[in-house]
Amino acid sequence: FCHDYMHGILQGTAPVVLYHTLQAISLRGFDAWDFLAQYLQHFHFPHAWKCSHLASLLTKKKVDKYRANQKVSALASEILALFPPVRHFIHTVVRDTCPDACQAFLTMADVVDQVHEGMQWRITTRASLLQAVERACSAFANSDFPVGMIRKWHWMLHLPDALQRYGHLPSCFTAERKHKSIGALATRLQRTRSYERDLLHQVLPMELSAMQERDLFPMEACLLGPKEASPKQLGTISLFLTGPCAAAAVSTSARLARGRHCHTKDVVVFTTDGRPQIAEVQLHVLLDGTAATLVQVWDVLSTEPEQRYAKCRVSQVTGLVPLQAILYPVAYIKTGQEARVLLPYQFNCRA
């Protein structure tokens, strides 16, 4: 038996803390809901996150619904996407407005980091998770929010022991995604007498066929849907080689080593000689069986480890880096040639 953090935290404690933090700030005379609705429109999120609609989650009609429910009613993936920019907003705009409420949010954000990013990068430990959960519970209790703790706060205390027992914290993200593929077939069925059987007859061969595909779960980074490079693209690639490029495959998207997707115009963190760098993706390339990415490297002016962001300057330096060297895409705000990049948990806690 093990608690699922997707439902326990991302659909349980985190939306409650998010709502009451923003509501507490708004009651102090600063309309956090309206400000964030505009603030989020300045962020650029990784293409794979599908976050272009985030600002619409903070419209007046939605906020009225949140007030009725006493929590932010959103998908788990939307809560994950909301927490980094809201944390940046709290650190840089309203940290001193409601210190107790802000502390409740920031400690909950640490829990979210550990159970999601920390687990994917194998850097969360029982001790670090237990400390984060206890701090989040204590901060919520001291925040003067007009609600008490629900059972899911207690459930969080079970997660450190589950991590020690099983070595991993499972989530239901994959199971929830399967609803979409099965639901797409189910909505087209008209005969209800043998509804379940007919649906099973369609789902089973589809799944068996998918499982027979070669390299269904590749362990290395690879291009998605590569196509033959155009003469113009070959000329661009040749600029970074010792000689002319006769043939290459290119793609606008790629799968990274840990399964995430990376698209052109995404800003990513990559490593060379163990040193993390930040760059904007221009194109993914396959040369003689080797996958690489054409990037525009940004100059990192400074980093704020505790506040999880870096100040960067957009440079004109471009080059090819191994696709395997790209770690993950990140969210950012860009104003002219200056940018602020939101750094995930694993940036400062690399294994």
WOURLIN-V707256 format. One record per pair of residues at least 6 apart in sequence whose ideal C-beta (glycine too) atoms are under 6 Angstrom apart, sorted by the first residue. I is the first residue (numbers start at 0). GAP is how many residues later the second one is. If there is no record, write none. Layout:
<<I:GAP> <I:GAP>>
//
This chain:
<<1:160> <2:152> <2:155> <3:167> <3:168> <4:110> <4:164> <4:166> <5:70> <5:165> <5:166> <5:167> <7:144> <7:147> <9:66> <9:69> <10:65> <11:140> <12:139> <12:140> <13:65> <13:94> <13:98> <14:56> <14:57> <14:64> <15:55> <16:87> <16:88> <16:91> <17:54> <18:47> <18:52> <18:53> <19:125> <20:80> <20:84> <21:10> <23:74> <23:77> <24:7> <24:69> <24:72> <24:73> <25:6> <27:69> <27:70> <32:25> <32:30> <35:22> <36:18> <36:21> <39:14> <39:15> <39:45> <40:14> <41:291> <42:42> <42:288> <42:290> <43:288> <44:6> <44:286> <45:220> <45:283> <46:216> <46:219> <47:213> <48:32> <50:30> <56:17> <65:6> <69:77> <82:26> <82:29> <83:247> <83:258> <86:22> <87:221> <87:254> <89:12> <90:216> <94:7> <99:42> <99:43> <100:42> <102:36> <103:35> <103:36> <103:39> <106:28> <106:29> <106:32> <107:28> <109:22> <110:21> <110:22> <110:25> <112:232> <113:10> <113:15> <113:18> <114:54> <116:227> <116:228> <116:229> <117:6> <117:227> <118:50> <120:225> <121:229> <122:226> <122:228> <125:34> <125:37> <125:38> <128:31> <129:30> <132:23> <132:24> <136:16> <162:6> <181:21> <184:17> <185:13> <188:9> <220:35> <220:36> <220:70> <220:102> <220:103> <221:33> <222:28> <222:31> <222:61> <222:63> <222:68> <223:27> <223:29> <223:30> <223:31> <224:26> <225:23> <225:25> <225:60> <228:19> <228:21> <232:17> <233:11> <236:8> <236:11> <236:48> <237:6> <237:7> <239:79> <239:80> <247:37> <247:39> <248:37> <249:33> <249:35> <250:33> <251:12> <252:8> <252:10> <253:8> <253:30> <253:69> <254:6> <255:6> <255:70> <256:67> <259:68> <261:67> <263:17> <265:15> <265:63> <266:13> <266:63> <266:65> <267:13> <267:58> <267:61> <268:7> <268:9> <268:58> <268:59> <269:7> <269:51> <269:55> <269:56> <270:54> <277:20> <277:22> <277:34> <277:63> <278:16> <278:17> <278:18> <278:19> <279:16> <280:12> <280:14> <281:12> <282:11> <283:9> <284:7> <290:32> <291:28> <291:30> <291:31> <292:28> <292:30> <293:26> <294:26> <295:22> <296:20> <297:14> <297:16> <298:14> <298:16> <299:10> <299:12> <300:10> <300:12> <301:9> <302:7> <304:43> <307:35> <308:31> <308:33> <308:34> <309:31> <309:33> <310:29> <311:27> <311:29> <312:24> <313:23> <329:11> <329:12> <330:11> <331:7> <331:9> <332:7>>
//
